[in-house]
Amino acid sequence: MFVKNAMPIPNSDIADMLNQTADLLEIQDENPFRVRAYRNASRTVRNLSGNAAEMIAEGTDLTEYQGIGKDLAGKIGQIVETGAFDVLTSLRQQIPGELDKLMHISGLGAKRVARLYKELDITNLEQLKQAVDSGRIRDVEGFGKKTEDNIREEIGRLMGADQKRLKIAVVEDLAAPLVAYLKKGEGVKQVTVAGSFRRRKDTVGDLDILVTCKKHSNIMDHFTRYEDVQKIVSKGATRSTVLLRSNFQVDVRVMQDANYGAALMYFTGSKEHNIAVRKIGLQKKLKLNEYGLFRGEKRVAGRTESEVYARIGLPYIEPELRENRGEVEAAQANRLPKLVKLTDIKGDLHVHTNYTDGHNSIREMAEAAKALGYSYVAITDHSQHLTIAGGLQPDALRKQMEEIEAIDQSLRGITLLKGTEVDILENGTLDWPSDLLADLDVRVCSIHHQFTLSKEQQTTRILKAMDNPYFNILGHPTGRLIQDRQAYAVDMERIMKAAAERGCLLEVNAHSDRLDLNDIHCKMAAELGVTVVISTDSHRTSHLENMRLGVGQARRGWLEAGNVANTRTLGELRKLLKPR
């Protein structure tokens, strides 16, 4: 039986097992409905706001969740109890090596991977590379020289680890100049980036760009001449694919005005959202694809996304929500959230200066915040324990508080708040004494060391810190660094329930390397009645503009302006920050 006090298996591990099972079943040419059932269950488990193992231990019936039937609920229970999955183990014995990983190579689906295994005994990436290098692969039916060349390049990219998804801020830097360039093309009317970028996922695998233009535009010539293009993978009248110098893939598709909205829905995704919407259309004898919404052969909608949703009987669903996490059902019930917007933000409550590890002075940070139209900004340099970041000693903090007050009096149109990012020590105490914390306006309380404590120890550490009456905000609550450091083990549901009881706030850290809370936890916060703060953790003036990244994350988590503390006026905010 599952032992509740033991470290529970993460949802991601359960989801990976289910998805790997689907991959191997697909290679075996199994019933597609069975394959799809495993993929749907995998997706549902990955997106659960609570830990599946703990939910089972507490008696939760997983069949209440979409995509998990009685049979799959039992299989998930087996994974939770044993840490293994008999079906997956059996499939791996039948299908040796890493055939499921080969399916991630562009141009290799399940049937082709199965053929390579049966005819050339290829079971992993290295064997595939050897077969390509020796020319053996082109002797297999359906594999010519062109396919061989494409696979060779894909292998090189995978083995070189340059196929890794990029952080959204990095992709923004690639996308912005490209979109501006495309808009200058002859006859171009509309240019929109779709895909996971438009849904504001924290990492992006490639760019899908949709364009409308006049009939005789030379947009594809214009696109492939872009100065950052390293290689033209394919070029056609309506679709072209290139690799940028960073090896990042970009697809440009030309659409007609009449179906631009339908295409934008289709290529924005997610695939699961599209399937859910399509099912509703089918119930009304409507067929939806990238070319429009059809009744029989007649297109009845497609020019705009709103038009398509409305004809199906749904209100417009914001791109950030389109993950099939209940947004379609909420739309049907007219319960979609009114998502927070960047223009709702009235201030930033996590900003560093050159007093510690920042690059700009207090005045420079304040003036940059004022230029963004903010009503207030909190200066929150590090406390003494974080010596690597030049954490302040008490006397230095007192001096900084005096400077903040002086600058605040000289500025008009913005209020400077005296703050700190105070370390939560291993024993759960805060790095500053109460008399010092009492003189501050804002206290961001964060973990910067001892990331490897057990889940119970880390959770207890944070809960004890929250008992301090001066605890305002839990900074970057899981400590993750995207693609560099996993989140530390912590019971986020317990943390959030405690925060709600104590009136503590949780941060959505908008730093491009963090975006912490993640979207799943943002949604959990809303469900548990926890107010969040979207802050940038800025270390230079330009970082203040990262607020858009945090807002995007909050929107993916269904947060409204009312869920976010720094959408409030200064007077309202001060009430939230008042010591308990």
C-alpha positions, 0 to 999 in steps of 0.5 A: 500500500502507498505510505502517505508519509513516504515521498510520493511519486511526482505527477510528472513521473506518472504522466511520463509512464502513461505517455511512454506506454502510449508511444510503445503501443503506437509503435505496435500499431495498437488500437488508436483509441487505446493509445489516445486513452493513455495520452489523455490520462497522462495529460490529466495527471500532469495538470492535476493541481494536487499530487496524485499519490496523495490524492489517492491516499486521501480517498480521492476518486480519480475517475472524477477527472476528465480522461481517467476511467476506472481501468486507468485509475487502477493503473495509476494506483498501481504506479503510485503503490509500486513506482512501476507499471506492469504494462509499460514494463511488458511493452519495454520487454517486447520493444527493446531500446529507445524506439519511443524516443525515435518518434520525436525525430521529425519525419519518423512516426510510429510506423516508420520507427517500427519498420526501422526496428524490424528491418535494420534492428535499430533500437536507439539514436546511435544505431540510427545514426550509424544506419544513416552514415552507412547509407543502409537506411535508404534501402528500407521501403519509403526511405529515400535520400531526401528522408535520409538527409533530413534524419541526419540533420535531426539526429545532429540537432538532437545529439547536440542538444540544440533541439531543446525548447527555449525560454519564452523571453529568449523566443520573444527576442527572436520573434519580435524582429522577425515579425517586424521584418515580415510586416514590411513584406510587399502586400502583407496585411496581418502577421500573428505568432501562434502556437505555444508562444501565443499561449504564453508557455514558459518554454517554446519549441518552435514558432508558427507564424500566420500571414495574410497578404495580397494575392501576388505578394512575394512573402515567401521570398521575403521571409527566406531572405531574412538575415537570421535564416541559417537554412531553408528547410522547405519553401512553398507558396503557402508554407515555408520552414527555416532554421535560424542561426540559433537552430530554432525552427520557424514556420510561416503559413499564408492564409486567406482572410476568410479562414484566418481566424480558424487557422489562428485557432488551429495553430495556436492550439493546444491540440487538446483544446482544439479537439474539445472544441471540435467535438462540440461543433460535431454535436451541432453538425459543424466541422472545424479545421484550419480552413474554417467552420463548415456545415456540409461544404459551406463555410459558415465562419472562419474570418476571426476566432471570435466568429468561430467560437460564437458560431459553435456556441461559445464565448471567446476563450483567451489563448492562455487558457487553451490547454483543455484544463476546464476552459471549454466547460467553463465557457459553456457555463459562462464561467470563464475568468476575466483574466488579469491584464498588464494594464491592471498592474499598479506597482512592482514589489520585488526590486533590487538595487546596487546596494546588493546584487542589482545594477542600478541605483534606487533613484534609477529603479524608481524613475524606471518604474514611474516611466512604466506608469506605476503608482508604487515600487518596493525596493527589496534588497537581500538580507545579511545571510545571502552573502553571495549577493552582497546581503545587507547588514542591519546598519546598511539596511537602515541607511538604505531605508533613509535613502529610500525615504529621501528619494520618495519625498523628492519624487512625484507621481510614484511612492517608494516602499521600504522593503527587503528580500529576507532569507527564510533560514533552514529552521524557519526563522527570518534573517532579520529581527522583528524590530527591523522587519517592523520598520519596513513596508514590504517583506518578501520572504524567500529560500536561497539555500538548502534546496535538498531538504525533504518535502516535509522539512521544506514545507515545515520550514516555510510554514514556520516562517509564515507564522512570523507576523511580519511575513508578507510574501513568499518569494519564488515559492518553489525555487525553480530555475527553468531548464537549470534547477528543479523546484524543491520538494514542497507541499504546495497545497499545505503552503497555500492553505496556510497562506490563506489562513494567515493572509500571506501572499504568494509571488508569481516571480516574473524573472524570465528564468523563474516564472514561479509560481507556475501556471498550475500553482497559479490556478491552485492559488485562485481555487484556494483563495490565496492572493498573489503578487506578480513581481519582477525580481528586477536587478536592473531597470530593463528587468522591470519590463518582465512584468509581461511574462509574469502576467502571461503566467498568471493568465495561464493560471486563470488569475483575475485582477482581483486575485493579484495584490498589486492591481490594488491602490496603494492604500488597499495594498498597505492593508494587505501588507500590515503585520498581523 
